[in-house]
Amino acid sequence: MSSATEERRSSPRLEADEVGFISVSGSSTRCCLVNLSDGGAALDVPNASVLPGRFQLMTERDRLIRTCRVIWIRQNRVGVEFENSRNVECR
């Protein structure tokens, strides 16, 4: 029997306190990365209800652009999965 707190992620998430930018149709919104792994992240966003199912995320520190798919939303926190085939480094 599995517990509700059982870890389902394939790679562990590390706590983060990092600025990111969500890009949708040419406009950008600032967000905060709460935690991060190779496969996804949790983000605090100003208004989760206006996010589309897919968007691009750029982290301020590494300038890596990741294509994200929304997995869950809880108030203004959003869990995303990275779609690896479209990650691009921005210099």
N, C-alpha and C positions, 0 to 999 in steps of 0.2 A: 504494500500500500504506500502511495507517495504522499508526502506532506505538502502543504500549500507553500512552504518556504523552500522547497527543494530547488536547487540550482538547475536551470534548464539551458543555460548558455553553453556554447561549445568552447568559448574562451573567456577567462575571468575579466571582469571590468575593474579598472583602477579608478579610484576617486580622482576627480579633476575639478578645478575651479578655473576654467579657461573661457575666454571670450571667443565666440564664433559668429558667423554670419550666414543666414539662410537666404538663398537666392531663388526667387520664383519669378519667371516671366520678366526678367530685367530689373526687378526691384529687390532690395536687400533689407533684411531685418536682423538686428543684433539679437543674440541669444547667449546663454551660458551653458557650457558643457558641465554636467554634474558628474558623470562618469563616462569612461571610454574603454573600448576593447578593440581588437582587430576586426570584429564583426559588427559592431554597433555602438550606440551611445544613448544616454539619457540627456535630454536638453530641457532647460527651463526657457520658455518663450513668453513673449508678452500676451499673445492671444492664440491659443492652440486651435480654436475653432475655425480660423481662417487658413490654416495650413492645408495644402493639397496632399494627396497620398504619397507623392514623390517630389523631392526637391534636392537642390545642391547645398552642401554645407562646406564652408571654408573655416578652418580654425586659424585664429590670429597668429598663433605661435609657429606652426609648421607650414602654413600657407597651402596645405593640401586640400584640394577640392574633392569631396566625396559625394557621390549620388546616393541619396537616402530614401528608404521606404518606411513609412510610418507603420509601426507594429502595434502600439498602444498609446492612448492619451488618458491622463488623469489630471484634471484641472489644467494648469499651465505647464505640466511636465509631459514630455513626449519621449517615447522609446522608439528608436529607429534602428534599422538594419542597413548596413552599408552594402551597396551593389558594387562589388569589387571591379567589375569590368570597365567602369567609367571613372575611376579615381585618377585625377590629374594633378601634377604638381605645378603650382603657379609661382613664378619667380619674378 
